[in-house]
């Protein structure tokens, strides 16, 4: 067995976040440290991709702030992520929805999955 895999399993942090995939709208509650104070800030947007595996997995969330698109990459194993809340499950046919970057207005909407 590979030595790196053994070390990664030893130091892996187990987080029990909700299951989500690309196209889902999520709110990520993460901790911000300002001086000696710590507060929780929320980042709500659409997951446009998940990449990596196990300890090195990351996901990218995109939101619109005014007319400007803002993307942020979060590592799943980050100790700064307090909670991941799934707001909507989107209906998309791809694992990476980068085409969303070029769309504006009503075209940038993602249909919601019905259960």
C-alpha positions as CSV (number, residue, x, y, z in Angstrom):
1,X,0.0,0.0,0.0
2,X,1.2,3.5,-0.7
3,X,2.7,5.4,2.2
4,X,0.8,8.6,1.4
5,X,-2.5,6.8,1.5
6,X,-1.7,5.5,5.0
7,X,-0.8,9.0,6.2
8,X,-3.9,10.6,4.7
9,X,-6.1,8.0,6.4
10,X,-4.4,8.6,9.7
11,X,-4.9,12.4,9.7
12,X,-8.3,12.4,7.9
13,X,-11.0,14.6,9.5
14,X,-14.5,13.1,9.3
15,X,-17.1,15.7,8.5
16,X,-20.8,14.9,8.3
17,X,-22.0,17.4,5.8
18,X,-25.2,17.0,3.7
19,X,-24.8,15.3,0.4
20,X,-24.7,17.7,-2.6
21,X,-23.6,17.6,-6.2
22,X,-23.1,20.2,-9.0
23,X,-26.2,22.2,-9.6
24,X,-27.3,22.3,-6.0
25,X,-27.8,25.6,-4.2
26,X,-25.9,25.5,-0.9
27,X,-25.2,27.9,2.0
28,X,-21.7,27.4,3.4
29,X,-21.3,28.7,6.9
30,X,-17.6,29.3,7.5
31,X,-15.5,30.9,10.3
32,X,-13.7,34.1,9.8
33,X,-11.1,35.3,12.2
34,X,-10.7,39.1,12.5
35,X,-8.1,40.0,15.1
36,X,-9.0,38.1,18.2
37,X,-12.7,37.8,17.3
38,X,-14.2,34.9,15.4
39,X,-17.5,35.0,13.5
40,X,-19.4,32.9,11.1
41,X,-20.1,34.2,7.6
42,X,-22.5,32.6,5.0
43,X,-21.8,32.1,1.3
44,X,-24.8,31.1,-0.7
45,X,-24.6,30.0,-4.3
46,X,-24.6,27.2,-6.8
47,X,-22.1,24.4,-6.7
48,X,-20.5,24.4,-10.1
49,X,-18.0,21.5,-9.5
50,X,-16.6,19.0,-7.1
51,X,-13.1,17.8,-7.6
52,X,-10.5,15.6,-5.8
53,X,-11.2,12.7,-3.5
54,X,-11.1,11.9,0.2
55,X,-8.9,14.4,2.1
56,X,-8.1,16.6,-0.9
57,X,-11.7,17.1,-2.1
58,X,-12.8,20.6,-2.9
59,X,-16.0,22.2,-4.3
60,X,-16.6,25.5,-6.0
61,X,-19.6,27.7,-5.2
62,X,-20.6,30.6,-7.5
63,X,-22.9,33.4,-6.6
64,X,-23.9,36.7,-8.1
65,X,-23.0,39.8,-6.1
66,X,-24.8,42.6,-7.9
67,X,-23.8,42.2,-11.5
68,X,-20.5,40.5,-10.7
69,X,-20.1,36.7,-10.4
70,X,-18.1,35.6,-7.4
71,X,-16.6,32.1,-7.1
72,X,-15.1,30.6,-4.1
73,X,-13.3,27.2,-3.7
74,X,-13.8,25.4,-0.4
75,X,-11.9,22.3,0.8
76,X,-14.2,19.7,2.3
77,X,-11.7,18.9,5.0
78,X,-11.3,22.5,6.1
79,X,-11.7,23.2,9.9
80,X,-13.1,26.6,9.1
81,X,-16.3,25.2,7.5
82,X,-18.9,25.1,10.2
83,X,-21.9,23.7,8.3
84,X,-23.0,23.1,4.7
85,X,-26.8,23.6,4.2
86,X,-28.4,22.4,1.0
87,X,-31.2,24.9,-0.1
88,X,-32.2,23.4,-3.4
89,X,-31.3,20.4,-5.5
90,X,-30.7,21.4,-9.1
91,X,-31.5,19.3,-12.2
92,X,-28.3,19.4,-14.3
93,X,-26.8,16.8,-16.7
94,X,-23.1,17.5,-16.1
95,X,-20.7,17.2,-13.3
96,X,-19.1,20.6,-14.0
97,X,-21.4,23.4,-15.1
98,X,-18.9,26.0,-16.2
99,X,-21.3,27.1,-18.9
100,X,-23.1,29.0,-16.1
101,X,-20.4,31.6,-16.1
102,X,-21.4,32.9,-19.6
103,X,-25.1,33.0,-18.8
104,X,-27.0,36.0,-17.4
105,X,-30.5,36.8,-16.2
106,X,-33.2,34.1,-16.6
107,X,-30.9,31.9,-18.7
108,X,-28.7,31.4,-15.7
109,X,-31.5,29.6,-13.7
110,X,-31.3,26.0,-12.9
111,X,-34.4,23.9,-12.7
112,X,-35.2,22.4,-9.3
113,X,-35.4,18.6,-8.9
114,X,-38.8,17.3,-7.9
115,X,-38.9,14.5,-5.3
